[in-house]
Amino acid sequence: MPSFRRCQTATAGHRHSRRGRRQRRAPAAVCGSGAARPRLPRGAAPVQPNPPRELRAGWIAPAEEALGIDNSAWLAVFLWTQGLPPAALLTVVGYRVWGRWQTWICAGPLLAALGLADAQAITALLPNLL
């Protein structure tokens, strides 16, 4: 196994053998520094941190604060929940008139859409935990 020496230049993180051949190694560290540097595409600038913004009182809506609730979602919950019983009754009527498979082909997507819309409206009532 050949022995290697570290080069003193801060180029692409490489080692030179005693014969002078350049051998590649993982480019995660700059030669000689030992510090890790992120891998960036050519021509890309590293990310610069932004200074924190000052938050003034009343700047964040009460529904967006920690454990805040959006009270305007109650109307959506009420309206979507009103659509579920008539759809269920139409499903029963369709079952008696058409049959099993025809009813579920027509009523299944309708009941699923109403149920998902109602669930989305109900989740808007959950407290904001972020």
N, CA, C and O atoms as a Tinker XYZ file with bonds, in Angstrom:
   520  protein
     1  N      0.854000   -1.166000    0.000000    73     2
     2  CA     0.000000    0.000000    0.000000    64     1     3
     3  C      0.899000    1.227000    0.000000    63     2     4     5
     4  O      1.762000    1.348000    0.869000    81     3
     5  N      0.724000    2.130000   -0.938000    73     3     6
     6  CA     1.602000    3.301000   -1.017000    64     5     7
     7  C      1.286000    4.285000    0.090000    63     6     8     9
     8  O      0.144000    4.384000    0.540000    81     7
     9  N      2.284000    4.998000    0.519000    73     7    10
    10  CA     2.072000    6.016000    1.546000    64     9    11
    11  C      1.734000    7.337000    0.857000    63    10    12    13
    12  O      2.171000    7.592000   -0.265000    81    11
    13  N      0.972000    8.151000    1.521000    73    11    14
    14  CA     0.521000    9.410000    0.953000    64    13    15
    15  C      0.978000   10.570000    1.827000    63    14    16    17
    16  O      1.192000   10.414000    3.029000    81    15
    17  N      1.122000   11.730000    1.207000    73    15    18
    18  CA     1.376000   12.948000    1.963000    64    17    19
    19  C      0.268000   13.926000    1.616000    63    18    20    21
    20  O     -0.273000   13.895000    0.511000    81    19
    21  N     -0.060000   14.772000    2.538000    73    19    22
    22  CA    -1.106000   15.763000    2.278000    64    21    23
    23  C     -0.507000   16.927000    1.520000    63    22    24    25
    24  O      0.619000   17.346000    1.787000    81    23
    25  N     -1.274000   17.449000    0.566000    73    23    26
    26  CA    -0.795000   18.623000   -0.141000    64    25    27
    27  C     -1.148000   19.870000    0.661000    63    26    28    29
    28  O     -2.074000   19.835000    1.472000    81    27
    29  N     -0.452000   20.938000    0.459000    73    27    30
    30  CA    -0.676000   22.165000    1.210000    64    29    31
    31  C     -1.634000   23.116000    0.514000    63    30    32    33
    32  O     -1.970000   24.166000    1.062000    81    31
    33  N     -2.074000   22.769000   -0.672000    73    31    34
    34  CA    -3.000000   23.646000   -1.382000    64    33    35
    35  C     -4.424000   23.308000   -0.984000    63    34    36    37
    36  O     -4.730000   22.153000   -0.688000    81    35
    37  N     -5.288000   24.294000   -0.975000    73    35    38
    38  CA    -6.687000   24.085000   -0.591000    64    37    39
    39  C     -7.533000   23.876000   -1.829000    63    38    40    41
    40  O     -8.537000   24.564000   -2.015000    81    39
    41  N     -7.144000   22.940000   -2.678000    73    39    42
    42  CA    -7.923000   22.648000   -3.871000    64    41    43
    43  C     -8.825000   21.467000   -3.600000    63    42    44    45
    44  O     -9.082000   21.155000   -2.437000    81    43
    45  N     -9.294000   20.825000   -4.582000    73    43    46
    46  CA   -10.403000   19.883000   -4.531000    64    45    47
    47  C    -10.224000   18.697000   -3.595000    63    46    48    49
    48  O    -10.882000   17.680000   -3.812000    81    47
    49  N     -9.407000   18.753000   -2.602000    73    47    50
    50  CA    -9.292000   17.668000   -1.645000    64    49    51
    51  C     -8.713000   16.423000   -2.258000    63    50    52    53
    52  O     -9.449000   15.466000   -2.501000    81    51
    53  N     -7.441000   16.398000   -2.516000    73    51    54
    54  CA    -6.810000   15.257000   -3.145000    64    53    55
    55  C     -5.513000   14.929000   -2.409000    63    54    56    57
    56  O     -5.043000   15.707000   -1.579000    81    55
    57  N     -4.944000   13.771000   -2.723000    73    55    58
    58  CA    -3.670000   13.344000   -2.143000    64    57    59
    59  C     -2.700000   13.057000   -3.274000    63    58    60    61
    60  O     -3.097000   12.639000   -4.362000    81    59
    61  N     -1.448000   13.283000   -3.008000    73    59    62
    62  CA    -0.405000   12.953000   -3.972000    64    61    63
    63  C      0.402000   11.791000   -3.413000    63    62    64    65
    64  O      0.767000   11.788000   -2.237000    81    63
    65  N      0.676000   10.816000   -4.250000    73    63    66
    66  CA     1.538000    9.736000   -3.802000    64    65    67
    67  C      2.991000   10.184000   -3.981000    63    66    68    69
    68  O      3.251000   11.256000   -4.529000    81    67
    69  N      3.893000    9.398000   -3.538000    73    67    70
    70  CA     5.307000    9.766000   -3.661000    64    69    71
    71  C      5.750000    9.816000   -5.113000    63    70    72    73
    72  O      6.716000   10.504000   -5.443000    81    71
    73  N      5.058000    9.096000   -5.984000    73    71    74
    74  CA     5.411000    9.116000   -7.388000    64    73    75
    75  C      4.865000   10.358000   -8.100000    63    74    76    77
    76  O      5.210000   10.606000   -9.255000    81    75
    77  N      4.026000   11.132000   -7.431000    73    75    78
    78  CA     3.489000   12.330000   -8.046000    64    77    79
    79  C      2.146000   12.118000   -8.726000    63    78    80    81
    80  O      1.599000   13.052000   -9.311000    81    79
    81  N      1.610000   10.914000   -8.661000    73    79    82
    82  CA     0.299000   10.682000   -9.260000    64    81    83
    83  C     -0.775000   11.279000   -8.359000    63    82    84    85
    84  O     -0.680000   11.237000   -7.133000    81    83
    85  N     -1.767000   11.819000   -8.984000    73    83    86
    86  CA    -2.875000   12.376000   -8.227000    64    85    87
    87  C     -3.943000   11.298000   -8.052000    63    86    88    89
    88  O     -4.409000   10.716000   -9.032000    81    87
    89  N     -4.325000   11.037000   -6.820000    73    87    90
    90  CA    -5.344000   10.037000   -6.551000    64    89    91
    91  C     -6.530000   10.721000   -5.882000    63    90    92    93
    92  O     -6.364000   11.554000   -4.991000    81    91
    93  N     -7.739000   10.351000   -6.332000    73    91    94
    94  CA    -8.959000   10.996000   -5.835000    64    93    95
    95  C     -9.357000   10.415000   -4.491000    63    94    96    97
    96  O     -9.136000    9.238000   -4.208000    81    95
    97  N     -9.938000   11.255000   -3.687000    73    95    98
    98  CA   -10.579000   10.806000   -2.464000    64    97    99
    99  C    -11.892000   11.560000   -2.329000    63    98   100   101
   100  O    -12.194000   12.423000   -3.153000    81    99
   101  N    -12.638000   11.264000   -1.353000    73    99   102
   102  CA   -13.937000   11.915000   -1.178000    64   101   103
   103  C    -13.733000   13.413000   -1.008000    63   102   104   105
   104  O    -12.950000   13.817000   -0.148000    81   103
   105  N    -14.401000   14.249000   -1.788000    73   103   106
   106  CA   -14.169000   15.686000   -1.730000    64   105   107
   107  C    -14.898000   16.378000   -0.589000    63   106   108   109
   108  O    -15.184000   17.572000   -0.689000    81   107
   109  N    -15.211000   15.666000    0.496000    73   107   110
   110  CA   -15.952000   16.276000    1.588000    64   109   111
   111  C    -15.070000   17.202000    2.428000    63   110   112   113
   112  O    -15.603000   18.100000    3.079000    81   111
   113  N    -13.777000   17.030000    2.442000    73   111   114
   114  CA   -12.912000   17.861000    3.274000    64   113   115
   115  C    -11.878000   18.557000    2.404000    63   114   116   117
   116  O    -11.377000   17.990000    1.433000    81   115
   117  N    -11.572000   19.788000    2.765000    73   115   118
   118  CA   -10.529000   20.526000    2.066000    64   117   119
   119  C     -9.191000   19.997000    2.552000    63   118   120   121
   120  O     -9.012000   19.725000    3.739000    81   119
   121  N     -8.267000   19.855000    1.638000    73   119   122
   122  CA    -6.970000   19.257000    1.944000    64   121   123
   123  C     -6.264000   20.034000    3.049000    63   122   124   125
   124  O     -6.024000   21.233000    2.903000    81   123
   125  N     -5.938000   19.388000    4.122000    73   123   126
   126  CA    -5.164000   20.011000    5.178000    64   125   127
   127  C     -5.997000   20.654000    6.270000    63   126   128   129
   128  O     -5.475000   20.890000    7.360000    81   127
   129  N     -7.278000   20.949000    6.027000    73   127   130
   130  CA    -8.051000   21.649000    7.045000    64   129   131
   131  C     -8.805000   20.685000    7.948000    63   130   132   133
   132  O     -8.959000   20.960000    9.138000    81   131
   133  N     -9.274000   19.579000    7.424000    73   131   134
   134  CA   -10.009000   18.619000    8.225000    64   133   135
   135  C    -11.464000   19.015000    8.434000    63   134   136   137
   136  O    -12.223000   18.247000    9.025000    81   135
   137  N    -11.872000   20.187000    7.969000    73   135   138
   138  CA   -13.245000   20.638000    8.142000    64   137   139
   139  C    -14.092000   20.189000    6.961000    63   138   140   141
   140  O    -13.635000   20.212000    5.819000    81   139
   141  N    -15.312000   19.785000    7.234000    73   139   142
   142  CA   -16.206000   19.350000    6.171000    64   141   143
   143  C    -16.778000   20.561000    5.448000    63   142   144   145
   144  O    -17.053000   21.591000    6.063000    81   143
   145  N    -16.953000   20.428000    4.150000    73   143   146
   146  CA   -17.592000   21.506000    3.396000    64   145   147
   147  C    -18.700000   20.883000    2.563000    63   146   148   149
   148  O    -18.561000   19.752000    2.096000    81   147
   149  N    -19.785000   21.598000    2.373000    73   147   150
   150  CA   -20.897000   21.022000    1.621000    64   149   151
   151  C    -20.566000   20.901000    0.139000    63   150   152   153
   152  O    -19.784000   21.678000   -0.408000    81   151
   153  N    -21.177000   19.917000   -0.487000    73   151   154
   154  CA   -20.979000   19.720000   -1.923000    64   153   155
   155  C    -21.970000   20.590000   -2.669000    63   154   156   157
   156  O    -23.176000   20.478000   -2.447000    81   155
   157  N    -21.489000   21.451000   -3.547000    73   155   158
   158  CA   -22.322000   22.346000   -4.327000    64   157   159
   159  C    -22.056000   22.130000   -5.804000    63   158   160   161
   160  O    -20.940000   21.780000   -6.187000    81   159
   161  N    -23.068000   22.333000   -6.640000    73   159   162
   162  CA   -22.819000   22.277000   -8.072000    64   161   163
   163  C    -21.938000   23.453000   -8.496000    63   162   164   165
   164  O    -21.848000   24.460000   -7.794000    81   163
   165  N    -21.305000   23.312000   -9.628000    73   163   166
   166  CA   -20.433000   24.395000  -10.093000    64   165   167
   167  C    -21.251000   25.650000  -10.350000    63   166   168   169
   168  O    -22.339000   25.587000  -10.922000    81   167
   169  N    -20.730000   26.771000   -9.931000    73   167   170
   170  CA   -21.383000   28.049000  -10.134000    64   169   171
   171  C    -22.427000   28.386000   -9.084000    63   170   172   173
   172  O    -22.997000   29.475000   -9.127000    81   171
   173  N    -22.695000   27.496000   -8.148000    73   171   174
   174  CA   -23.700000   27.763000   -7.119000    64   173   175
   175  C    -23.033000   28.423000   -5.917000    63   174   176   177
   176  O    -21.931000   28.048000   -5.519000    81   175
   177  N    -23.704000   29.391000   -5.356000    73   175   178
   178  CA   -23.190000   30.080000   -4.183000    64   177   179
   179  C    -23.731000   29.391000   -2.932000    63   178   180   181
   180  O    -24.854000   28.886000   -2.949000    81   179
   181  N    -22.957000   29.360000   -1.852000    73   179   182
   182  CA   -23.473000   28.757000   -0.616000    64   181   183
   183  C    -24.611000   29.598000   -0.046000    63   182   184   185
   184  O    -24.710000   30.793000   -0.323000    81   183
   185  N    -25.457000   28.972000    0.741000    73   183   186
   186  CA   -26.613000   29.644000    1.317000    64   185   187
   187  C    -26.148000   30.607000    2.403000    63   186   188   189
   188  O    -25.352000   30.252000    3.273000    81   187
   189  N    -26.657000   31.823000    2.335000    73   187   190
   190  CA   -26.335000   32.834000    3.334000    64   189   191
   191  C    -27.490000   32.925000    4.320000    63   190   192   193
   192  O    -28.644000   33.001000    3.899000    81   191
   193  N    -27.214000   32.919000    5.625000    73   191   194
   194  CA   -28.309000   32.994000    6.600000    64   193   195
   195  C    -28.942000   34.382000    6.604000    63   194   196   197
   196  O    -28.253000   35.391000    6.459000    81   195
   197  N    -30.259000   34.418000    6.772000    73   195   198
   198  CA   -30.976000   35.676000    6.859000    64   197   199
   199  C    -31.054000   36.135000    8.307000    63   198   200   201
   200  O    -31.114000   35.299000    9.208000    81   199
   201  N    -31.055000   37.423000    8.551000    73   199   202
   202  CA   -31.232000   37.882000    9.933000    64   201   203
   203  C    -32.665000   37.617000   10.376000    63   202   204   205
   204  O    -33.581000   37.668000    9.556000    81   203
   205  N    -32.872000   37.338000   11.649000    73   203   206
   206  CA   -34.227000   37.059000   12.119000    64   205   207
   207  C    -35.111000   38.304000   12.007000    63   206   208   209
   208  O    -34.653000   39.423000   12.243000    81   207
   209  N    -36.383000   38.098000   11.644000    73   207   210
   210  CA   -37.310000   39.220000   11.538000    64   209   211
   211  C    -37.903000   39.525000   12.904000    63   210   212   213
   212  O    -38.133000   38.627000   13.715000    81   211
   213  N    -38.144000   40.790000   13.140000    73   211   214
   214  CA   -38.759000   41.194000   14.391000    64   213   215
   215  C    -40.269000   40.998000   14.285000    63   214   216   217
   216  O    -40.887000   41.428000   13.311000    81   215
   217  N    -40.862000   40.349000   15.288000    73   215   218
   218  CA   -42.292000   40.116000   15.305000    64   217   219
   219  C    -42.945000   41.156000   16.218000    63   218   220   221
   220  O    -42.608000   41.284000   17.395000    81   219
   221  N    -43.876000   41.882000   15.641000    73   219   222
   222  CA   -44.605000   42.884000   16.414000    64   221   223
   223  C    -45.878000   42.275000   16.969000    63   222   224   225
   224  O    -46.388000   41.294000   16.426000    81   223
   225  N    -46.397000   42.850000   18.050000    73   223   226
   226  CA   -47.633000   42.352000   18.659000    64   225   227
   227  C    -48.787000   42.518000   17.675000    63   226   228   229
   228  O    -48.910000   43.567000   17.043000    81   227
   229  N    -49.633000   41.498000   17.538000    73   227   230
   230  CA   -50.769000   41.543000   16.639000    64   229   231
   231  C    -50.434000   41.245000   15.196000    63   230   232   233
   232  O    -51.316000   41.303000   14.339000    81   231
   233  N    -49.190000   40.927000   14.901000    73   231   234
   234  CA   -48.772000   40.663000   13.533000    64   233   235
   235  C    -49.231000   39.281000   13.064000    63   234   236   237
   236  O    -49.506000   39.083000   11.881000    81   235
   237  N    -49.313000   38.331000   13.992000    73   235   238
   238  CA   -49.752000   36.977000   13.676000    64   237   239
   239  C    -51.227000   36.864000   14.061000    63   238   240   241
   240  O    -51.632000   37.287000   15.143000    81   239
   241  N    -52.019000   36.288000   13.161000    73   239   242
   242  CA   -53.455000   36.117000   13.423000    64   241   243
   243  C    -53.655000   35.162000   14.599000    63   242   244   245
   244  O    -52.831000   34.272000   14.812000    81   243
   245  N    -54.726000   35.329000   15.360000    73   243   246
   246  CA   -54.960000   34.438000   16.513000    64   245   247
   247  C    -55.067000   32.963000   16.117000    63   246   248   249
   248  O    -54.700000   32.090000   16.903000    81   247
   249  N    -55.564000   32.672000   14.912000    73   247   250
   250  CA   -55.670000   31.270000   14.481000    64   249   251
   251  C    -54.304000   30.677000   14.160000    63   250   252   253
   252  O    -54.153000   29.456000   14.154000    81   251
   253  N    -53.302000   31.523000   13.893000    73   251   254
   254  CA   -51.973000   31.032000   13.544000    64   253   255
   255  C    -51.048000   30.916000   14.754000    63   254   256   257
   256  O    -49.945000   30.384000   14.624000    81   255
   257  N    -51.454000   31.388000   15.900000    73   255   258
   258  CA   -50.624000   31.272000   17.095000    64   257   259
   259  C    -50.652000   29.837000   17.600000    63   258   260   261
   260  O    -51.452000   29.022000   17.141000    81   259
   261  N    -49.772000   29.537000   18.551000    73   259   262
   262  CA   -49.712000   28.186000   19.101000    64   261   263
   263  C    -51.046000   27.842000   19.765000    63   262   264   265
   264  O    -51.593000   28.637000   20.529000    81   263
   265  N    -51.554000   26.668000   19.468000    73   263   266
   266  CA   -52.829000   26.154000   19.956000    64   265   267
   267  C    -54.002000   27.042000   19.573000    63   266   268   269
   268  O    -55.022000   27.052000   20.262000    81   267
   269  N    -53.869000   27.783000   18.490000    73   267   270
   270  CA   -54.975000   28.610000   17.988000    64   269   271
   271  C    -55.923000   27.779000   17.147000    63   270   272   273
   272  O    -55.506000   26.817000   16.502000    81   271
   273  N    -57.198000   28.145000   17.151000    73   271   274
   274  CA   -58.229000   27.415000   16.415000    64   273   275
   275  C    -58.893000   28.368000   15.434000    63   274   276   277
   276  O    -59.180000   29.518000   15.768000    81   275
   277  N    -59.135000   27.884000   14.225000    73   275   278
   278  CA   -59.835000   28.669000   13.209000    64   277   279
   279  C    -61.335000   28.450000   13.383000    63   278   280   281
   280  O    -61.862000   27.409000   12.989000    81   279
   281  N    -62.020000   29.422000   13.970000    73   279   282
   282  CA   -63.448000   29.265000   14.252000    64   281   283
   283  C    -64.309000   29.383000   12.998000    63   282   284   285
   284  O    -65.484000   29.018000   13.039000    81   283
   285  N    -63.775000   29.874000   11.900000    73   283   286
   286  CA   -64.571000   29.978000   10.683000    64   285   287
   287  C    -64.765000   28.609000   10.015000    63   286   288   289
   288  O    -65.521000   28.508000    9.049000    81   287
   289  N    -64.109000   27.568000   10.502000    73   287   290
   290  CA   -64.239000   26.238000    9.906000    64   289   291
   291  C    -65.521000   25.534000   10.337000    63   290   292   293
   292  O    -65.881000   24.511000    9.756000    81   291
   293  N    -66.215000   26.060000   11.341000    73   291   294
   294  CA   -67.442000   25.418000   11.793000    64   293   295
   295  C    -68.516000   25.411000   10.710000    63   294   296   297
   296  O    -69.285000   24.455000   10.611000    81   295
   297  N    -68.578000   26.455000    9.906000    73   295   298
   298  CA   -69.576000   26.506000    8.837000    64   297   299
   299  C    -69.333000   25.402000    7.810000    63   298   300   301
   300  O    -70.276000   24.745000    7.368000    81   299
   301  N    -68.079000   25.198000    7.433000    73   299   302
   302  CA   -67.759000   24.134000    6.469000    64   301   303
   303  C    -68.088000   22.761000    7.044000    63   302   304   305
   304  O    -68.600000   21.900000    6.328000    81   303
   305  N    -67.802000   22.546000    8.321000    73   303   306
   306  CA   -68.128000   21.259000    8.952000    64   305   307
   307  C    -69.639000   21.043000    8.928000    63   306   308   309
   308  O    -70.114000   19.953000    8.608000    81   307
   309  N    -70.380000   22.078000    9.264000    73   307   310
   310  CA   -71.846000   21.978000    9.281000    64   309   311
   311  C    -72.395000   21.653000    7.893000    63   310   312   313
   312  O    -73.250000   20.779000    7.757000    81   311
   313  N    -71.915000   22.344000    6.866000    73   311   314
   314  CA   -72.449000   22.140000    5.518000    64   313   315
   315  C    -72.061000   20.780000    4.940000    63   314   316   317
   316  O    -72.899000   20.121000    4.324000    81   315
   317  N    -70.800000   20.341000    5.124000    73   315   318
   318  CA   -70.393000   19.036000    4.594000    64   317   319
   319  C    -71.081000   17.900000    5.342000    63   318   320   321
   320  O    -71.389000   16.868000    4.748000    81   319
   321  N    -71.325000   18.078000    6.639000    73   319   322
   322  CA   -72.006000   17.037000    7.404000    64   321   323
   323  C    -73.468000   16.937000    6.996000    63   322   324   325
   324  O    -74.052000   15.856000    7.071000    81   323
   325  N    -74.075000   18.047000    6.564000    73   323   326
   326  CA   -75.451000   18.000000    6.084000    64   325   327
   327  C    -75.575000   17.201000    4.787000    63   326   328   329
   328  O    -76.646000   16.672000    4.493000    81   327
   329  N    -74.516000   17.108000    4.024000    73   327   330
   330  CA   -74.574000   16.359000    2.775000    64   329   331
   331  C    -74.475000   14.862000    2.952000    63   330   332   333
   332  O    -74.874000   14.116000    2.058000    81   331
   333  N    -73.959000   14.397000    4.071000    73   331   334
   334  CA   -73.771000   12.955000    4.266000    64   333   335
   335  C    -75.084000   12.166000    4.453000    63   334   336   337
   336  O    -75.243000   11.141000    3.790000    81   335
   337  N    -76.029000   12.578000    5.312000    73   335   338
   338  CA   -77.258000   11.769000    5.462000    64   337   339
   339  C    -78.088000   11.642000    4.179000    63   338   340   341
   340  O    -78.548000   10.540000    3.881000    81   339
   341  N    -78.304000   12.721000    3.400000    73   339   342
   342  CA   -79.048000   12.506000    2.146000    64   341   343
   343  C    -78.316000   11.571000    1.177000    63   342   344   345
   344  O    -78.957000   10.785000    0.480000    81   343
   345  N    -76.997000   11.646000    1.128000    73   343   346
   346  CA   -76.245000   10.746000    0.256000    64   345   347
   347  C    -76.380000    9.301000    0.731000    63   346   348   349
   348  O    -76.473000    8.384000   -0.085000    81   347
   349  N    -76.391000    9.099000    2.048000    73   347   350
   350  CA   -76.569000    7.737000    2.578000    64   349   351
   351  C    -77.973000    7.214000    2.275000    63   350   352   353
   352  O    -78.140000    6.041000    1.940000    81   351
   353  N    -78.984000    8.080000    2.392000    73   351   354
   354  CA   -80.348000    7.655000    2.070000    64   353   355
   355  C    -80.493000    7.326000    0.579000    63   354   356   357
   356  O    -81.158000    6.354000    0.218000    81   355
   357  N    -79.872000    8.134000   -0.282000    73   355   358
   358  CA   -79.903000    7.838000   -1.712000    64   357   359
   359  C    -79.182000    6.529000   -2.029000    63   358   360   361
   360  O    -79.551000    5.823000   -2.967000    81   359
   361  N    -78.171000    6.215000   -1.257000    73   359   362
   362  CA   -77.465000    4.946000   -1.440000    64   361   363
   363  C    -78.382000    3.770000   -1.120000    63   362   364   365
   364  O    -78.389000    2.770000   -1.838000    81   363
   365  N    -79.156000    3.891000   -0.040000    73   363   366
   366  CA   -80.089000    2.816000    0.326000    64   365   367
   367  C    -81.175000    2.662000   -0.735000    63   366   368   369
   368  O    -81.526000    1.546000   -1.116000    81   367
   369  N    -81.706000    3.798000   -1.210000    73   367   370
   370  CA   -82.734000    3.738000   -2.254000    64   369   371
   371  C    -82.150000    3.127000   -3.529000    63   370   372   373
   372  O    -82.798000    2.303000   -4.174000    81   371
   373  N    -80.954000    3.519000   -3.887000    73   371   374
   374  CA   -80.308000    2.961000   -5.064000    64   373   375
   375  C    -80.057000    1.468000   -4.933000    63   374   376   377
   376  O    -80.140000    0.737000   -5.920000    81   375
   377  N    -79.755000    1.010000   -3.736000    73   375   378
   378  CA   -79.535000   -0.418000   -3.504000    64   377   379
   379  C    -80.809000   -1.201000   -3.752000    63   378   380   381
   380  O    -80.775000   -2.289000   -4.328000    81   379
   381  N    -81.945000   -0.644000   -3.312000    73   379   382
   382  CA   -83.212000   -1.364000   -3.493000    64   381   383
   383  C    -83.690000   -1.331000   -4.951000    63   382   384   385
   384  O    -84.366000   -2.254000   -5.403000    81   383
   385  N    -83.337000   -0.265000   -5.685000    73   383   386
   386  CA   -83.802000   -0.138000   -7.059000    64   385   387
   387  C    -82.851000   -0.842000   -8.029000    63   386   388   389
   388  O    -83.300000   -1.616000   -8.875000    81   387
   389  N    -81.546000   -0.585000   -7.918000    73   387   390
   390  CA   -80.583000   -1.085000   -8.896000    64   389   391
   391  C    -80.014000   -2.443000   -8.549000    63   390   392   393
   392  O    -80.067000   -3.379000   -9.347000    81   391
   393  N    -79.471000   -2.537000   -7.348000    73   391   394
   394  CA   -78.740000   -3.730000   -6.955000    64   393   395
   395  C    -77.431000   -3.326000   -6.289000    63   394   396   397
   396  O    -77.095000   -2.146000   -6.186000    81   395
   397  N    -76.706000   -4.341000   -5.841000    73   395   398
   398  CA   -75.513000   -4.083000   -5.036000    64   397   399
   399  C    -74.392000   -3.390000   -5.814000    63   398   400   401
   400  O    -73.942000   -2.322000   -5.401000    81   399
   401  N    -73.933000   -3.965000   -6.921000    73   399   402
   402  CA   -72.753000   -3.436000   -7.611000    64   401   403
   403  C    -73.019000   -2.087000   -8.271000    63   402   404   405
   404  O    -72.167000   -1.199000   -8.231000    81   403
   405  N    -74.164000   -1.930000   -8.860000    73   403   406
   406  CA   -74.478000   -0.662000   -9.507000    64   405   407
   407  C    -74.543000    0.473000   -8.489000    63   406   408   409
   408  O    -74.103000    1.589000   -8.766000    81   407
   409  N    -75.089000    0.185000   -7.324000    73   407   410
   410  CA   -75.192000    1.215000   -6.288000    64   409   411
   411  C    -73.814000    1.620000   -5.787000    63   410   412   413
   412  O    -73.540000    2.812000   -5.648000    81   411
   413  N    -72.953000    0.669000   -5.517000    73   411   414
   414  CA   -71.642000    1.024000   -4.966000    64   413   415
   415  C    -70.738000    1.659000   -5.999000    63   414   416   417
   416  O    -69.853000    2.437000   -5.641000    81   415
   417  N    -70.933000    1.351000   -7.266000    73   415   418
   418  CA   -70.148000    2.025000   -8.302000    64   417   419
   419  C    -70.529000    3.503000   -8.367000    63   418   420   421
   420  O    -69.666000    4.357000   -8.576000    81   419
   421  N    -71.814000    3.810000   -8.190000    73   419   422
   422  CA   -72.259000    5.208000   -8.258000    64   421   423
   423  C    -72.124000    5.925000   -6.922000    63   422   424   425
   424  O    -71.689000    7.076000   -6.883000    81   423
   425  N    -72.487000    5.267000   -5.833000    73   423   426
   426  CA   -72.537000    5.939000   -4.529000    64   425   427
   427  C    -71.193000    5.910000   -3.800000    63   426   428   429
   428  O    -70.942000    6.769000   -2.954000    81   427
   429  N    -70.344000    4.964000   -4.099000    73   427   430
   430  CA   -69.055000    4.878000   -3.399000    64   429   431
   431  C    -68.203000    6.127000   -3.549000    63   430   432   433
   432  O    -67.774000    6.684000   -2.538000    81   431
   433  N    -67.936000    6.597000   -4.775000    73   431   434
   434  CA   -67.151000    7.824000   -4.926000    64   433   435
   435  C    -67.821000    9.043000   -4.305000    63   434   436   437
   436  O    -67.139000    9.915000   -3.767000    81   435
   437  N    -69.161000    9.114000   -4.373000    73   435   438
   438  CA   -69.868000   10.249000   -3.770000    64   437   439
   439  C    -69.714000   10.256000   -2.258000    63   438   440   441
   440  O    -69.416000   11.296000   -1.670000    81   439
   441  N    -69.915000    9.105000   -1.622000    73   439   442
   442  CA   -69.764000    9.018000   -0.166000    64   441   443
   443  C    -68.312000    9.262000    0.260000    63   442   444   445
   444  O    -68.058000    9.891000    1.287000    81   443
   445  N    -67.372000    8.763000   -0.532000    73   443   446
   446  CA   -65.957000    8.980000   -0.205000    64   445   447
   447  C    -65.597000   10.462000   -0.319000    63   446   448   449
   448  O    -64.888000   10.990000    0.537000    81   447
   449  N    -66.073000   11.132000   -1.355000    73   447   450
   450  CA   -65.770000   12.558000   -1.532000    64   449   451
   451  C    -66.382000   13.390000   -0.410000    63   450   452   453
   452  O    -65.729000   14.280000    0.134000    81   451
   453  N    -67.641000   13.097000   -0.063000    73   451   454
   454  CA   -68.272000   13.834000    1.035000    64   453   455
   455  C    -67.571000   13.563000    2.367000    63   454   456   457
   456  O    -67.389000   14.475000    3.173000    81   455
   457  N    -67.184000   12.323000    2.592000    73   455   458
   458  CA   -66.486000   11.989000    3.840000    64   457   459
   459  C    -65.124000   12.655000    3.934000    63   458   460   461
   460  O    -64.749000   13.148000    4.998000    81   459
   461  N    -64.379000   12.678000    2.833000    73   459   462
   462  CA   -63.065000   13.334000    2.852000    64   461   463
   463  C    -63.184000   14.848000    3.003000    63   462   464   465
   464  O    -62.374000   15.467000    3.691000    81   463
   465  N    -64.188000   15.447000    2.364000    73   463   466
   466  CA   -64.385000   16.890000    2.514000    64   465   467
   467  C    -64.766000   17.233000    3.952000    63   466   468   469
   468  O    -64.302000   18.234000    4.500000    81   467
   469  N    -65.606000   16.406000    4.558000    73   467   470
   470  CA   -65.989000   16.638000    5.951000    64   469   471
   471  C    -64.793000   16.438000    6.878000    63   470   472   473
   472  O    -64.613000   17.194000    7.833000    81   471
   473  N    -63.981000   15.431000    6.602000    73   471   474
   474  CA   -62.787000   15.204000    7.427000    64   473   475
   475  C    -61.801000   16.365000    7.309000    63   474   476   477
   476  O    -61.175000   16.748000    8.297000    81   475
   477  N    -61.661000   16.924000    6.112000    73   475   478
   478  CA   -60.760000   18.064000    5.943000    64   477   479
   479  C    -61.269000   19.275000    6.718000    63   478   480   481
   480  O    -60.481000   20.002000    7.323000    81   479
   481  N    -62.582000   19.494000    6.702000    73   479   482
   482  CA   -63.148000   20.611000    7.451000    64   481   483
   483  C    -62.993000   20.389000    8.955000    63   482   484   485
   484  O    -62.769000   21.341000    9.703000    81   483
   485  N    -63.110000   19.152000    9.394000    73   483   486
   486  CA   -62.955000   18.858000   10.828000    64   485   487
   487  C    -61.506000   19.042000   11.263000    63   486   488   489
   488  O    -61.253000   19.519000   12.369000    81   487
   489  N    -60.557000   18.673000   10.418000    73   487   490
   490  CA   -59.149000   18.858000   10.804000    64   489   491
   491  C    -58.760000   20.332000   10.869000    63   490   492   493
   492  O    -57.781000   20.677000   11.531000    81   491
   493  N    -59.494000   21.195000   10.206000    73   491   494
   494  CA   -59.225000   22.628000   10.337000    64   493   495
   495  C    -59.563000   23.129000   11.742000    63   494   496   497
   496  O    -59.099000   24.192000   12.154000    81   495
   497  N    -60.366000   22.366000   12.468000    73   495   498
   498  CA   -60.725000   22.753000   13.846000    64   497   499
   499  C    -59.679000   22.313000   14.868000    63   498   500   501
   500  O    -59.705000   22.765000   16.013000    81   499
   501  N    -58.769000   21.445000   14.468000    73   499   502
   502  CA   -57.742000   21.000000   15.409000    64   501   503
   503  C    -56.811000   22.162000   15.756000    63   502   504   505
   504  O    -56.604000   23.060000   14.940000    81   503
   505  N    -56.253000   22.141000   16.963000    73   503   506
   506  CA   -55.379000   23.262000   17.345000    64   505   507
   507  C    -54.067000   23.274000   16.551000    63   506   508   509
   508  O    -53.547000   22.235000   16.146000    81   507
   509  N    -53.563000   24.480000   16.348000    73   507   510
   510  CA   -52.300000   24.677000   15.633000    64   509   511
   511  C    -51.170000   24.327000   16.590000    63   510   512   513
   512  O    -51.007000   24.985000   17.617000    81   511
   513  N    -50.392000   23.307000   16.272000    73   511   514
   514  CA   -49.334000   22.855000   17.167000    64   513   515
   515  C    -47.951000   23.297000   16.728000    63   514   516   517
   516  O    -46.967000   22.929000   17.369000    81   515
   517  N    -47.839000   24.075000   15.657000    73   515   518
   518  CA   -46.529000   24.485000   15.192000    64   517   519
   519  C    -46.115000   25.775000   15.799000    63   518   520
   520  O    -45.026000   26.271000   15.512000    81   519
